[in-house]
Structure formats: structure tokens, C-alpha cells
């Protein structure tokens, strides 16, 4: 992974006219991040499909989950402080990215507020960095699952229960099941979620 930084000027980015129009309403720093991520997504998807970047039917307004038209597959995007991750699959996919060393000063409070009773029982004996790591990893899978679901962080975070092996998750309210993986690359940690019957090796992950 490499940082998306100011070294790429907006004029060098291959983005659509609509994306430039959306970017015009953002703050300078948010505009740079938005154009960089959309231009990079177009580049990755164009290489995957052997197409021109502007031919990629990407619909990705600011603050909304990116979408592709059929039959281009499904895409999911995640940002953290200094990196960006895109997941692509022929089936719905969700990804979430964080720095592996992200500080969680209130890990226990987050666990009590957002985790299911089963998860809390599994983590109750942990403390310090062990608890921080477990909370971070489960959070990555939960957010990836919500993106796969195209749900709401506020409504669905407490409903997703991550298995102790981290290989899957269950939505307690809707009885949705997903397959999950946690992966590390350099200073980053990320979760990937697909439908339970979908093979994760069929997914493409790109990082920047």
C-alpha cells in the first residue's frame, strides 16, 4: 500500500465529468482524496476488464457506496488515515481497512456497546493490547459485512456477530451469513466479506 497524497494533481487523474462536478462541492482536502480514490478505482477496474478508465460504468458519489453496472461485478471501497483499499468480485463484496496499530483507548466500552452478548463473553477475560486487537479485528469484519449488506452502521453494527475464528459472521436480526477473512499488509489490517457460498479466492483486492 502507498499513501494517497497531494503529489497526484487533479489534472492527471482519469475521472468522469460527473465525478469532477461532485468533487467541486467538497473541501480542498476531501476533493483531493475523492478524485484520487475514484481515479485509482477506475484505473484498477479498467486494467481488470481491459477497458478505457472512462468506459468503466462506476457510480461513486461522495459519501455513498460505489456501484458498477451489470455485468461489471461488485466493488467495495475503504479508506483509513493514510491508505485506500478496493475489493472487487463477481458477487457482492465488502471490505474495511484500518491501520494495524490504531489506538482504541475505549476498547472495552466499544465492546460493551456494540458487540453481541456472545462476543462479549468471548472477550471478557482479555485486556490491554489483546483486547484492542480483538475489538479491532471484529470491527473490521462487522464494517465489511455492513458494506456487503449495504446496510447502516448505526442500525446493523450491533446485529452482526463475528465468529471466534473470524471466518464468518451472522446478522442476528436478518439471519444473513457471510464468509470473512482478515488480512495484513505492511502497517494495515483489513477485513473482507462475501456471501457464505462465495469463494474468497475469486475476489480481487487492490491497495493504494
Secondary structure, 3 states (H helix, E strand, C coil): CCCCCCCCCHHHCCCCHHHHHHHHCCCHHHHHHHHHHHHHHHHHHHHHHCCCHHHCCEECCCCCCCEECCCCCEEEEEEECCEEEEEEECCCEEEEEEECCCCCCCHHHHHHHHCCHHHHHHHCCCCHHHHHHHHHHHHHHHHHHHHHHCCCHHHHCCCEEECCCCCEEEECCCCEEEEEEEEEECCEEEEEEEECCCCHHHCEEEEC
